[in-house]
Amino acid sequence: MYIILLGAPGAGKGTQAEILSKELGLTHVSTGDLFREAQAKGTELGLLAKSYMEKGALVPDEVTVRMILERIAAADCAQGCILDGFPRTLGQARALDEALLSLGKQIDRVLYIKVPSDELLRRLSGRWLCRKCQTPYHTITNPPRVAGRCDRCDGELYQRADDTLETAQKRLEVYFAQTMPLMGYYTEAGKLVEVDGNQAIQKVAEDSLAVLR
């Protein structure tokens, strides 16, 4: 079963993908994780992706598509996977459909996690990470006990360039301008289902599983 999770930055796709992957026994494939791994290794693709991500812009289709297709060709995706953060454009969606069709496969369901714009900005601009252990924090929903320090290892907390308020606003503008057309594409294909993402994490997961099973 091949599932796509759609939703603006901050909608909780990554959190829901982790829950759904365990419940459904499917591999979670995150474009964000793939890009960050490539950046950490200093690959050409990784450095190129970083230059776009830091500006809140989408990574070019040819870069993203090549990285994703290589990933879903791995053995752990043979029976399906949950795609988190891909596709983001119609071009990516069509490239994915063509690639899967050549393998005799297809996208089975597209889950759209809907969250109001003001809530998305609140979530995005308050995220901080520990430099040592990468534990995530949020100034409103999950603040550290001591400002600027990690509860686990006392490491320094920092905010990624793509998590500042200015960049968060840009990311949402890019998302709604370039990604929303996917809604029509998958609705026309009869594969899109919508879930209210402005709820408790577990409730979103329960609603998601209900429409996927």
PyMOL commands that set and color helices and strands:
alter all, ss='L'
color gray80, all
select helices_A, chain A and resi 13-24+31-41+44-53+61-72+75-77+90-102+117-124+161-163+165-178+181-188+201-212
alter helices_A, ss='H'
color red, helices_A
select strands_A, chain A and resi 2-6+27-30+81-84+109-114+127-130+136-138+157-158+192-196
alter strands_A, ss='S'
color yellow, strands_A
deselect
rebuild
show_as cartoon
